[in-house]
């Protein structure tokens, strides 16, 4: 399986980015920003956010997320108590 670089991912169309997420993305967590549901995925060695306008279930953006403060916001949604040994 081809491991995408950040440069390759950035140059891909929205549809191609969606297919990459579907085939290779590892779902991490989600958050809500206004009217958007935002999903965080790990792809190759970087993080990607997919923004969906939930009232019409339409993907608006799929972008690499490099801001560590934003990535850390997803940690609030992870409940370590639910993890089993």
PDB file of N, CA, C and O in Angstrom:
ATOM      1  N   UNK A   1       0.844  -1.182   0.000  1.00  0.00           N
ATOM      2  CA  UNK A   1       0.000   0.000   0.000  1.00  0.00           C
ATOM      3  C   UNK A   1       0.893   1.249   0.000  1.00  0.00           C
ATOM      4  O   UNK A   1       1.854   1.339   0.763  1.00  0.00           O
ATOM      5  N   UNK A   2       0.563   2.187  -0.851  1.00  0.00           N
ATOM      6  CA  UNK A   2       1.333   3.427  -0.971  1.00  0.00           C
ATOM      7  C   UNK A   2       1.128   4.300   0.264  1.00  0.00           C
ATOM      8  O   UNK A   2      -0.009   4.559   0.659  1.00  0.00           O
ATOM      9  N   UNK A   3       2.219   4.751   0.871  1.00  0.00           N
ATOM     10  CA  UNK A   3       2.132   5.691   1.983  1.00  0.00           C
ATOM     11  C   UNK A   3       2.277   7.097   1.423  1.00  0.00           C
ATOM     12  O   UNK A   3       3.300   7.439   0.831  1.00  0.00           O
ATOM     13  N   UNK A   4       1.260   7.895   1.611  1.00  0.00           N
ATOM     14  CA  UNK A   4       1.243   9.244   1.065  1.00  0.00           C
ATOM     15  C   UNK A   4       2.085  10.190   1.896  1.00  0.00           C
ATOM     16  O   UNK A   4       2.127  10.098   3.123  1.00  0.00           O
ATOM     17  N   UNK A   5       2.755  11.104   1.205  1.00  0.00           N
ATOM     18  CA  UNK A   5       3.460  12.185   1.891  1.00  0.00           C
ATOM     19  C   UNK A   5       2.479  13.341   2.068  1.00  0.00           C
ATOM     20  O   UNK A   5       1.419  13.372   1.443  1.00  0.00           O
ATOM     21  N   UNK A   6       2.841  14.274   2.916  1.00  0.00           N
ATOM     22  CA  UNK A   6       2.000  15.460   3.098  1.00  0.00           C
ATOM     23  C   UNK A   6       1.830  16.203   1.772  1.00  0.00           C
ATOM     24  O   UNK A   6       0.746  16.695   1.458  1.00  0.00           O
ATOM     25  N   UNK A   7       2.904  16.276   1.010  1.00  0.00           N
ATOM     26  CA  UNK A   7       2.868  16.990  -0.267  1.00  0.00           C
ATOM     27  C   UNK A   7       1.902  16.308  -1.240  1.00  0.00           C
ATOM     28  O   UNK A   7       1.108  16.983  -1.894  1.00  0.00           O
ATOM     29  N   UNK A   8       1.963  14.991  -1.340  1.00  0.00           N
ATOM     30  CA  UNK A   8       1.061  14.253  -2.226  1.00  0.00           C
ATOM     31  C   UNK A   8      -0.390  14.432  -1.793  1.00  0.00           C
ATOM     32  O   UNK A   8      -1.279  14.637  -2.619  1.00  0.00           O
ATOM     33  N   UNK A   9      -0.613  14.352  -0.485  1.00  0.00           N
ATOM     34  CA  UNK A   9      -1.972  14.484   0.034  1.00  0.00           C
ATOM     35  C   UNK A   9      -2.522  15.871  -0.274  1.00  0.00           C
ATOM     36  O   UNK A   9      -3.661  16.010  -0.721  1.00  0.00           O
ATOM     37  N   UNK A  10      -1.717  16.884  -0.036  1.00  0.00           N
ATOM     38  CA  UNK A  10      -2.140  18.268  -0.260  1.00  0.00           C
ATOM     39  C   UNK A  10      -2.463  18.529  -1.725  1.00  0.00           C
ATOM     40  O   UNK A  10      -3.366  19.309  -2.029  1.00  0.00           O
ATOM     41  N   UNK A  11      -1.752  17.898  -2.618  1.00  0.00           N
ATOM     42  CA  UNK A  11      -1.973  18.093  -4.053  1.00  0.00           C
ATOM     43  C   UNK A  11      -3.169  17.307  -4.584  1.00  0.00           C
ATOM     44  O   UNK A  11      -3.595  17.516  -5.720  1.00  0.00           O
ATOM     45  N   UNK A  12      -3.707  16.413  -3.777  1.00  0.00           N
ATOM     46  CA  UNK A  12      -4.843  15.578  -4.204  1.00  0.00           C
ATOM     47  C   UNK A  12      -6.145  16.373  -4.155  1.00  0.00           C
ATOM     48  O   UNK A  12      -6.279  17.328  -3.389  1.00  0.00           O
ATOM     49  N   UNK A  13      -7.093  15.964  -4.979  1.00  0.00           N
ATOM     50  CA  UNK A  13      -8.420  16.598  -4.973  1.00  0.00           C
ATOM     51  C   UNK A  13      -9.180  16.172  -3.716  1.00  0.00           C
ATOM     52  O   UNK A  13      -8.772  15.240  -3.023  1.00  0.00           O
ATOM     53  N   UNK A  14     -10.269  16.847  -3.432  1.00  0.00           N
ATOM     54  CA  UNK A  14     -11.104  16.499  -2.286  1.00  0.00           C
ATOM     55  C   UNK A  14     -11.572  15.048  -2.389  1.00  0.00           C
ATOM     56  O   UNK A  14     -11.555  14.317  -1.398  1.00  0.00           O
ATOM     57  N   UNK A  15     -11.983  14.637  -3.573  1.00  0.00           N
ATOM     58  CA  UNK A  15     -12.446  13.262  -3.765  1.00  0.00           C
ATOM     59  C   UNK A  15     -11.316  12.260  -3.523  1.00  0.00           C
ATOM     60  O   UNK A  15     -11.537  11.219  -2.903  1.00  0.00           O
ATOM     61  N   UNK A  16     -10.119  12.560  -4.001  1.00  0.00           N
ATOM     62  CA  UNK A  16      -8.971  11.680  -3.779  1.00  0.00           C
ATOM     63  C   UNK A  16      -8.623  11.612  -2.298  1.00  0.00           C
ATOM     64  O   UNK A  16      -8.307  10.540  -1.783  1.00  0.00           O
ATOM     65  N   UNK A  17      -8.679  12.748  -1.610  1.00  0.00           N
ATOM     66  CA  UNK A  17      -8.394  12.773  -0.172  1.00  0.00           C
ATOM     67  C   UNK A  17      -9.389  11.896   0.583  1.00  0.00           C
ATOM     68  O   UNK A  17      -9.014  11.164   1.498  1.00  0.00           O
ATOM     69  N   UNK A  18     -10.656  11.977   0.192  1.00  0.00           N
ATOM     70  CA  UNK A  18     -11.677  11.137   0.825  1.00  0.00           C
ATOM     71  C   UNK A  18     -11.358   9.651   0.631  1.00  0.00           C
ATOM     72  O   UNK A  18     -11.466   8.863   1.570  1.00  0.00           O
ATOM     73  N   UNK A  19     -10.967   9.275  -0.582  1.00  0.00           N
ATOM     74  CA  UNK A  19     -10.635   7.874  -0.853  1.00  0.00           C
ATOM     75  C   UNK A  19      -9.413   7.425  -0.055  1.00  0.00           C
ATOM     76  O   UNK A  19      -9.357   6.288   0.413  1.00  0.00           O
ATOM     77  N   UNK A  20      -8.440   8.312   0.099  1.00  0.00           N
ATOM     78  CA  UNK A  20      -7.265   7.987   0.909  1.00  0.00           C
ATOM     79  C   UNK A  20      -7.682   7.749   2.356  1.00  0.00           C
ATOM     80  O   UNK A  20      -7.229   6.792   2.983  1.00  0.00           O
ATOM     81  N   UNK A  21      -8.548   8.621   2.894  1.00  0.00           N
ATOM     82  CA  UNK A  21      -9.030   8.433   4.272  1.00  0.00           C
ATOM     83  C   UNK A  21      -9.784   7.119   4.414  1.00  0.00           C
ATOM     84  O   UNK A  21      -9.596   6.380   5.380  1.00  0.00           O
ATOM     85  N   UNK A  22     -10.630   6.845   3.446  1.00  0.00           N
ATOM     86  CA  UNK A  22     -11.445   5.639   3.484  1.00  0.00           C
ATOM     87  C   UNK A  22     -10.575   4.378   3.442  1.00  0.00           C
ATOM     88  O   UNK A  22     -10.855   3.404   4.141  1.00  0.00           O
ATOM     89  N   UNK A  23      -9.533   4.399   2.630  1.00  0.00           N
ATOM     90  CA  UNK A  23      -8.685   3.219   2.451  1.00  0.00           C
ATOM     91  C   UNK A  23      -7.576   3.096   3.495  1.00  0.00           C
ATOM     92  O   UNK A  23      -7.240   1.990   3.920  1.00  0.00           O
ATOM     93  N   UNK A  24      -7.007   4.236   3.910  1.00  0.00           N
ATOM     94  CA  UNK A  24      -5.818   4.174   4.755  1.00  0.00           C
ATOM     95  C   UNK A  24      -5.940   4.906   6.084  1.00  0.00           C
ATOM     96  O   UNK A  24      -5.111   4.719   6.975  1.00  0.00           O
ATOM     97  N   UNK A  25      -6.963   5.733   6.223  1.00  0.00           N
ATOM     98  CA  UNK A  25      -7.080   6.534   7.431  1.00  0.00           C
ATOM     99  C   UNK A  25      -7.486   5.713   8.635  1.00  0.00           C
ATOM    100  O   UNK A  25      -8.315   4.807   8.549  1.00  0.00           O
ATOM    101  N   UNK A  26      -6.883   6.050   9.750  1.00  0.00           N
ATOM    102  CA  UNK A  26      -7.252   5.426  11.018  1.00  0.00           C
ATOM    103  C   UNK A  26      -8.002   6.466  11.843  1.00  0.00           C
ATOM    104  O   UNK A  26      -7.421   7.458  12.283  1.00  0.00           O
ATOM    105  N   UNK A  27      -9.303   6.232  12.050  1.00  0.00           N
ATOM    106  CA  UNK A  27     -10.142   7.167  12.794  1.00  0.00           C
ATOM    107  C   UNK A  27      -9.617   7.293  14.220  1.00  0.00           C
ATOM    108  O   UNK A  27      -9.289   6.300  14.868  1.00  0.00           O
ATOM    109  N   UNK A  28      -9.544   8.538  14.696  1.00  0.00           N
ATOM    110  CA  UNK A  28      -9.079   8.788  16.056  1.00  0.00           C
ATOM    111  C   UNK A  28     -10.209   9.328  16.936  1.00  0.00           C
ATOM    112  O   UNK A  28     -10.499   8.765  17.992  1.00  0.00           O
ATOM    113  N   UNK A  29     -10.846  10.421  16.499  1.00  0.00           N
ATOM    114  CA  UNK A  29     -11.889  11.034  17.330  1.00  0.00           C
ATOM    115  C   UNK A  29     -12.644  12.065  16.501  1.00  0.00           C
ATOM    116  O   UNK A  29     -12.302  12.342  15.352  1.00  0.00           O
ATOM    117  N   UNK A  30     -13.692  12.631  17.126  1.00  0.00           N
ATOM    118  CA  UNK A  30     -14.491  13.665  16.457  1.00  0.00           C
ATOM    119  C   UNK A  30     -14.783  14.789  17.442  1.00  0.00           C
ATOM    120  O   UNK A  30     -14.722  14.613  18.659  1.00  0.00           O
ATOM    121  N   UNK A  31     -15.101  15.939  16.879  1.00  0.00           N
ATOM    122  CA  UNK A  31     -15.517  17.101  17.679  1.00  0.00           C
ATOM    123  C   UNK A  31     -16.512  17.891  16.859  1.00  0.00           C
ATOM    124  O   UNK A  31     -16.646  17.678  15.654  1.00  0.00           O
ATOM    125  N   UNK A  32     -17.199  18.790  17.506  1.00  0.00           N
ATOM    126  CA  UNK A  32     -18.181  19.620  16.813  1.00  0.00           C
ATOM    127  C   UNK A  32     -17.744  21.073  16.879  1.00  0.00           C
ATOM    128  O   UNK A  32     -17.398  21.586  17.943  1.00  0.00           O
ATOM    129  N   UNK A  33     -17.765  21.724  15.728  1.00  0.00           N
ATOM    130  CA  UNK A  33     -17.461  23.149  15.612  1.00  0.00           C
ATOM    131  C   UNK A  33     -18.626  23.788  14.879  1.00  0.00           C
ATOM    132  O   UNK A  33     -18.756  23.633  13.665  1.00  0.00           O
ATOM    133  N   UNK A  34     -19.469  24.498  15.599  1.00  0.00           N
ATOM    134  CA  UNK A  34     -20.633  25.132  14.979  1.00  0.00           C
ATOM    135  C   UNK A  34     -21.495  24.105  14.282  1.00  0.00           C
ATOM    136  O   UNK A  34     -21.945  23.143  14.904  1.00  0.00           O
ATOM    137  N   UNK A  35     -21.731  24.301  12.989  1.00  0.00           N
ATOM    138  CA  UNK A  35     -22.563  23.399  12.189  1.00  0.00           C
ATOM    139  C   UNK A  35     -21.776  22.244  11.576  1.00  0.00           C
ATOM    140  O   UNK A  35     -22.314  21.481  10.773  1.00  0.00           O
ATOM    141  N   UNK A  36     -20.523  22.116  11.946  1.00  0.00           N
ATOM    142  CA  UNK A  36     -19.672  21.083  11.358  1.00  0.00           C
ATOM    143  C   UNK A  36     -19.308  20.012  12.384  1.00  0.00           C
ATOM    144  O   UNK A  36     -19.073  20.298  13.558  1.00  0.00           O
ATOM    145  N   UNK A  37     -19.270  18.804  11.915  1.00  0.00           N
ATOM    146  CA  UNK A  37     -18.722  17.684  12.672  1.00  0.00           C
ATOM    147  C   UNK A  37     -17.341  17.458  12.066  1.00  0.00           C
ATOM    148  O   UNK A  37     -17.211  17.295  10.852  1.00  0.00           O
ATOM    149  N   UNK A  38     -16.312  17.448  12.907  1.00  0.00           N
ATOM    150  CA  UNK A  38     -14.933  17.360  12.431  1.00  0.00           C
ATOM    151  C   UNK A  38     -14.331  16.048  12.934  1.00  0.00           C
ATOM    152  O   UNK A  38     -14.345  15.763  14.131  1.00  0.00           O
ATOM    153  N   UNK A  39     -13.811  15.266  12.011  1.00  0.00           N
ATOM    154  CA  UNK A  39     -13.240  13.961  12.327  1.00  0.00           C
ATOM    155  C   UNK A  39     -11.739  13.995  12.136  1.00  0.00           C
ATOM    156  O   UNK A  39     -11.246  14.521  11.138  1.00  0.00           O
ATOM    157  N   UNK A  40     -11.014  13.438  13.084  1.00  0.00           N
ATOM    158  CA  UNK A  40      -9.560  13.380  13.010  1.00  0.00           C
ATOM    159  C   UNK A  40      -9.131  11.964  12.643  1.00  0.00           C
ATOM    160  O   UNK A  40      -9.593  10.986  13.232  1.00  0.00           O
ATOM    161  N   UNK A  41      -8.239  11.873  11.660  1.00  0.00           N
ATOM    162  CA  UNK A  41      -7.699  10.597  11.203  1.00  0.00           C
ATOM    163  C   UNK A  41      -6.177  10.668  11.193  1.00  0.00           C
ATOM    164  O   UNK A  41      -5.598  11.743  11.040  1.00  0.00           O
ATOM    165  N   UNK A  42      -5.541   9.525  11.357  1.00  0.00           N
ATOM    166  CA  UNK A  42      -4.107   9.400  11.143  1.00  0.00           C
ATOM    167  C   UNK A  42      -3.920   8.765   9.766  1.00  0.00           C
ATOM    168  O   UNK A  42      -4.527   7.741   9.453  1.00  0.00           O
ATOM    169  N   UNK A  43      -3.080   9.381   8.961  1.00  0.00           N
ATOM    170  CA  UNK A  43      -2.766   8.871   7.625  1.00  0.00           C
ATOM    171  C   UNK A  43      -1.250   8.912   7.493  1.00  0.00           C
ATOM    172  O   UNK A  43      -0.636   9.960   7.696  1.00  0.00           O
ATOM    173  N   UNK A  44      -0.647   7.784   7.158  1.00  0.00           N
ATOM    174  CA  UNK A  44       0.819   7.694   7.065  1.00  0.00           C
ATOM    175  C   UNK A  44       1.415   8.215   8.359  1.00  0.00           C
ATOM    176  O   UNK A  44       1.240   7.591   9.406  1.00  0.00           O
ATOM    177  N   UNK A  45       2.110   9.336   8.317  1.00  0.00           N
ATOM    178  CA  UNK A  45       2.731   9.871   9.529  1.00  0.00           C
ATOM    179  C   UNK A  45       2.239  11.286   9.841  1.00  0.00           C
ATOM    180  O   UNK A  45       2.987  12.104  10.376  1.00  0.00           O
ATOM    181  N   UNK A  46       0.972  11.572   9.503  1.00  0.00           N
ATOM    182  CA  UNK A  46       0.402  12.890   9.783  1.00  0.00           C
ATOM    183  C   UNK A  46      -1.082  12.758  10.104  1.00  0.00           C
ATOM    184  O   UNK A  46      -1.690  11.709   9.887  1.00  0.00           O
ATOM    185  N   UNK A  47      -1.654  13.846  10.626  1.00  0.00           N
ATOM    186  CA  UNK A  47      -3.074  13.886  10.991  1.00  0.00           C
ATOM    187  C   UNK A  47      -3.872  14.661   9.956  1.00  0.00           C
ATOM    188  O   UNK A  47      -3.390  15.629   9.369  1.00  0.00           O
ATOM    189  N   UNK A  48      -5.097  14.215   9.745  1.00  0.00           N
ATOM    190  CA  UNK A  48      -5.985  14.843   8.773  1.00  0.00           C
ATOM    191  C   UNK A  48      -7.350  15.060   9.423  1.00  0.00           C
ATOM    192  O   UNK A  48      -7.863  14.180  10.114  1.00  0.00           O
ATOM    193  N   UNK A  49      -7.931  16.236   9.196  1.00  0.00           N
ATOM    194  CA  UNK A  49      -9.299  16.513   9.637  1.00  0.00           C
ATOM    195  C   UNK A  49     -10.236  16.505   8.441  1.00  0.00           C
ATOM    196  O   UNK A  49      -9.912  17.024   7.373  1.00  0.00           O
ATOM    197  N   UNK A  50     -11.398  15.908   8.638  1.00  0.00           N
ATOM    198  CA  UNK A  50     -12.463  15.945   7.636  1.00  0.00           C
ATOM    199  C   UNK A  50     -13.629  16.713   8.249  1.00  0.00           C
ATOM    200  O   UNK A  50     -14.172  16.313   9.279  1.00  0.00           O
ATOM    201  N   UNK A  51     -14.010  17.819   7.610  1.00  0.00           N
ATOM    202  CA  UNK A  51     -15.088  18.680   8.073  1.00  0.00           C
ATOM    203  C   UNK A  51     -16.355  18.366   7.288  1.00  0.00           C
ATOM    204  O   UNK A  51     -16.366  18.436   6.059  1.00  0.00           O
ATOM    205  N   UNK A  52     -17.426  18.018   8.008  1.00  0.00           N
ATOM    206  CA  UNK A  52     -18.707  17.699   7.372  1.00  0.00           C
ATOM    207  C   UNK A  52     -19.771  18.656   7.900  1.00  0.00           C
ATOM    208  O   UNK A  52     -19.958  18.786   9.110  1.00  0.00           O
ATOM    209  N   UNK A  53     -20.462  19.319   6.985  1.00  0.00           N
ATOM    210  CA  UNK A  53     -21.605  20.156   7.353  1.00  0.00           C
ATOM    211  C   UNK A  53     -22.752  19.195   7.628  1.00  0.00           C
ATOM    212  O   UNK A  53     -23.354  18.652   6.702  1.00  0.00           O
ATOM    213  N   UNK A  54     -23.054  18.987   8.921  1.00  0.00           N
ATOM    214  CA  UNK A  54     -23.941  17.874   9.269  1.00  0.00           C
ATOM    215  C   UNK A  54     -25.389  18.068   8.879  1.00  0.00           C
ATOM    216  O   UNK A  54     -26.104  17.077   8.730  1.00  0.00           O
ATOM    217  N   UNK A  55     -25.858  19.289   8.705  1.00  0.00           N
ATOM    218  CA  UNK A  55     -27.278  19.481   8.357  1.00  0.00           C
ATOM    219  C   UNK A  55     -27.602  18.955   6.960  1.00  0.00           C
ATOM    220  O   UNK A  55     -28.745  18.597   6.678  1.00  0.00           O
ATOM    221  N   UNK A  56     -26.580  18.910   6.074  1.00  0.00           N
ATOM    222  CA  UNK A  56     -26.801  18.355   4.734  1.00  0.00           C
ATOM    223  C   UNK A  56     -25.850  17.190   4.443  1.00  0.00           C
ATOM    224  O   UNK A  56     -25.802  16.675   3.326  1.00  0.00           O
ATOM    225  N   UNK A  57     -25.092  16.784   5.474  1.00  0.00           N
ATOM    226  CA  UNK A  57     -24.170  15.646   5.374  1.00  0.00           C
ATOM    227  C   UNK A  57     -23.233  15.783   4.169  1.00  0.00           C
ATOM    228  O   UNK A  57     -23.104  14.871   3.352  1.00  0.00           O
ATOM    229  N   UNK A  58     -22.587  16.946   4.083  1.00  0.00           N
ATOM    230  CA  UNK A  58     -21.693  17.238   2.959  1.00  0.00           C
ATOM    231  C   UNK A  58     -20.278  17.505   3.458  1.00  0.00           C
ATOM    232  O   UNK A  58     -20.070  18.287   4.386  1.00  0.00           O
ATOM    233  N   UNK A  59     -19.318  16.849   2.834  1.00  0.00           N
ATOM    234  CA  UNK A  59     -17.913  17.100   3.175  1.00  0.00           C
ATOM    235  C   UNK A  59     -17.524  18.465   2.630  1.00  0.00           C
ATOM    236  O   UNK A  59     -17.694  18.747   1.444  1.00  0.00           O
ATOM    237  N   UNK A  60     -16.999  19.310   3.514  1.00  0.00           N
ATOM    238  CA  UNK A  60     -16.572  20.649   3.107  1.00  0.00           C
ATOM    239  C   UNK A  60     -15.063  20.736   2.915  1.00  0.00           C
ATOM    240  O   UNK A  60     -14.594  21.343   1.953  1.00  0.00           O
ATOM    241  N   UNK A  61     -14.295  20.127   3.834  1.00  0.00           N
ATOM    242  CA  UNK A  61     -12.838  20.179   3.763  1.00  0.00           C
ATOM    243  C   UNK A  61     -12.263  18.858   4.237  1.00  0.00           C
ATOM    244  O   UNK A  61     -12.836  18.166   5.079  1.00  0.00           O
ATOM    245  N   UNK A  62     -11.126  18.536   3.678  1.00  0.00           N
ATOM    246  CA  UNK A  62     -10.274  17.474   4.198  1.00  0.00           C
ATOM    247  C   UNK A  62      -8.868  18.043   4.133  1.00  0.00           C
ATOM    248  O   UNK A  62      -8.295  18.198   3.055  1.00  0.00           O
ATOM    249  N   UNK A  63      -8.326  18.349   5.293  1.00  0.00           N
ATOM    250  CA  UNK A  63      -7.051  19.057   5.357  1.00  0.00           C
ATOM    251  C   UNK A  63      -6.123  18.431   6.389  1.00  0.00           C
ATOM    252  O   UNK A  63      -6.574  17.848   7.375  1.00  0.00           O
ATOM    253  N   UNK A  64      -4.836  18.556   6.153  1.00  0.00           N
ATOM    254  CA  UNK A  64      -3.836  18.138   7.135  1.00  0.00           C
ATOM    255  C   UNK A  64      -3.920  19.080   8.323  1.00  0.00           C
ATOM    256  O   UNK A  64      -4.018  20.296   8.158  1.00  0.00           O
ATOM    257  N   UNK A  65      -3.881  18.509   9.524  1.00  0.00           N
ATOM    258  CA  UNK A  65      -3.916  19.317  10.742  1.00  0.00           C
ATOM    259  C   UNK A  65      -2.564  19.177  11.444  1.00  0.00           C
ATOM    260  O   UNK A  65      -2.181  18.084  11.862  1.00  0.00           O
ATOM    261  N   UNK A  66      -1.849  20.293  11.566  1.00  0.00           N
ATOM    262  CA  UNK A  66      -0.536  20.278  12.208  1.00  0.00           C
ATOM    263  C   UNK A  66      -0.499  21.064  13.511  1.00  0.00           C
ATOM    264  O   UNK A  66       0.511  21.049  14.215  1.00  0.00           O
ATOM    265  N   UNK A  67      -1.584  21.745  13.837  1.00  0.00           N
ATOM    266  CA  UNK A  67      -1.630  22.534  15.064  1.00  0.00           C
ATOM    267  C   UNK A  67      -1.809  21.594  16.260  1.00  0.00           C
ATOM    268  O   UNK A  67      -2.868  20.989  16.431  1.00  0.00           O
ATOM    269  N   UNK A  68      -0.776  21.481  17.074  1.00  0.00           N
ATOM    270  CA  UNK A  68      -0.812  20.546  18.201  1.00  0.00           C
ATOM    271  C   UNK A  68      -1.905  20.891  19.209  1.00  0.00           C
ATOM    272  O   UNK A  68      -2.462  19.993  19.840  1.00  0.00           O
ATOM    273  N   UNK A  69      -2.221  22.169  19.372  1.00  0.00           N
ATOM    274  CA  UNK A  69      -3.294  22.559  20.294  1.00  0.00           C
ATOM    275  C   UNK A  69      -4.639  22.014  19.832  1.00  0.00           C
ATOM    276  O   UNK A  69      -5.439  21.563  20.651  1.00  0.00           O
ATOM    277  N   UNK A  70      -4.890  22.052  18.541  1.00  0.00           N
ATOM    278  CA  UNK A  70      -6.145  21.510  18.000  1.00  0.00           C
ATOM    279  C   UNK A  70      -6.156  19.995  18.124  1.00  0.00           C
ATOM    280  O   UNK A  70      -7.171  19.414  18.509  1.00  0.00           O
ATOM    281  N   UNK A  71      -5.059  19.356  17.809  1.00  0.00           N
ATOM    282  CA  UNK A  71      -4.985  17.896  17.940  1.00  0.00           C
ATOM    283  C   UNK A  71      -5.228  17.486  19.387  1.00  0.00           C
ATOM    284  O   UNK A  71      -5.898  16.486  19.646  1.00  0.00           O
ATOM    285  N   UNK A  72      -4.690  18.249  20.323  1.00  0.00           N
ATOM    286  CA  UNK A  72      -4.882  17.941  21.743  1.00  0.00           C
ATOM    287  C   UNK A  72      -6.342  18.070  22.179  1.00  0.00           C
ATOM    288  O   UNK A  72      -6.758  17.403  23.126  1.00  0.00           O
ATOM    289  N   UNK A  73      -7.126  18.915  21.505  1.00  0.00           N
ATOM    290  CA  UNK A  73      -8.551  19.051  21.838  1.00  0.00           C
ATOM    291  C   UNK A  73      -9.286  17.725  21.697  1.00  0.00           C
ATOM    292  O   UNK A  73     -10.255  17.470  22.413  1.00  0.00           O
ATOM    293  N   UNK A  74      -8.835  16.890  20.786  1.00  0.00           N
ATOM    294  CA  UNK A  74      -9.482  15.595  20.592  1.00  0.00           C
ATOM    295  C   UNK A  74      -9.277  14.678  21.791  1.00  0.00           C
ATOM    296  O   UNK A  74     -10.080  13.774  22.022  1.00  0.00           O
ATOM    297  N   UNK A  75      -8.221  14.898  22.549  1.00  0.00           N
ATOM    298  CA  UNK A  75      -7.940  14.056  23.713  1.00  0.00           C
ATOM    299  C   UNK A  75      -9.061  14.142  24.737  1.00  0.00           C
ATOM    300  O   UNK A  75      -9.273  13.203  25.504  1.00  0.00           O
ATOM    301  N   UNK A  76      -9.781  15.259  24.756  1.00  0.00           N
ATOM    302  CA  UNK A  76     -10.907  15.406  25.686  1.00  0.00           C
ATOM    303  C   UNK A  76     -12.007  14.393  25.394  1.00  0.00           C
ATOM    304  O   UNK A  76     -12.792  14.065  26.284  1.00  0.00           O
ATOM    305  N   UNK A  77     -12.077  13.892  24.161  1.00  0.00           N
ATOM    306  CA  UNK A  77     -13.119  12.944  23.770  1.00  0.00           C
ATOM    307  C   UNK A  77     -12.731  11.491  24.031  1.00  0.00           C
ATOM    308  O   UNK A  77     -13.562  10.592  23.903  1.00  0.00           O
ATOM    309  N   UNK A  78     -11.482  11.262  24.392  1.00  0.00           N
ATOM    310  CA  UNK A  78     -11.015   9.901  24.648  1.00  0.00           C
ATOM    311  C   UNK A  78     -11.148   9.617  26.132  1.00  0.00           C
ATOM    312  O   UNK A  78     -10.612  10.348  26.965  1.00  0.00           O
ATOM    313  N   UNK A  79     -11.865   8.553  26.457  1.00  0.00           N
ATOM    314  CA  UNK A  79     -12.070   8.169  27.846  1.00  0.00           C
ATOM    315  C   UNK A  79     -11.211   6.961  28.144  1.00  0.00           C
ATOM    316  O   UNK A  79     -11.484   5.857  27.673  1.00  0.00           O
ATOM    317  N   UNK A  80     -10.177   7.178  28.925  1.00  0.00           N
ATOM    318  CA  UNK A  80      -9.260   6.089  29.231  1.00  0.00           C
ATOM    319  C   UNK A  80      -9.912   5.013  30.083  1.00  0.00           C
ATOM    320  O   UNK A  80      -9.466   3.865  30.061  1.00  0.00           O
ATOM    321  N   UNK A  81     -10.956   5.350  30.834  1.00  0.00           N
ATOM    322  CA  UNK A  81     -11.656   4.363  31.667  1.00  0.00           C
ATOM    323  C   UNK A  81     -12.275   3.266  30.809  1.00  0.00           C
ATOM    324  O   UNK A  81     -12.446   2.139  31.273  1.00  0.00           O
ATOM    325  N   UNK A  82     -12.611   3.587  29.565  1.00  0.00           N
ATOM    326  CA  UNK A  82     -13.259   2.623  28.674  1.00  0.00           C
ATOM    327  C   UNK A  82     -12.268   1.628  28.075  1.00  0.00           C
ATOM    328  O   UNK A  82     -12.678   0.609  27.519  1.00  0.00           O
ATOM    329  N   UNK A  83     -10.982   1.909  28.180  1.00  0.00           N
ATOM    330  CA  UNK A  83      -9.975   0.999  27.630  1.00  0.00           C
ATOM    331  C   UNK A  83      -9.804  -0.195  28.541  1.00  0.00           C
ATOM    332  O   UNK A  83      -9.775  -0.060  29.764  1.00  0.00           O
ATOM    333  N   UNK A  84      -9.691  -1.350  27.947  1.00  0.00           N
ATOM    334  CA  UNK A  84      -9.535  -2.579  28.714  1.00  0.00           C
ATOM    335  C   UNK A  84      -8.123  -3.114  28.520  1.00  0.00           C
ATOM    336  O   UNK A  84      -7.498  -2.891  27.483  1.00  0.00           O
ATOM    337  N   UNK A  85      -7.632  -3.816  29.524  1.00  0.00           N
ATOM    338  CA  UNK A  85      -6.291  -4.425  29.443  1.00  0.00           C
ATOM    339  C   UNK A  85      -6.250  -5.530  28.438  1.00  0.00           C
ATOM    340  O   UNK A  85      -5.204  -6.148  28.242  1.00  0.00           O
TER     341      UNK A  85
END
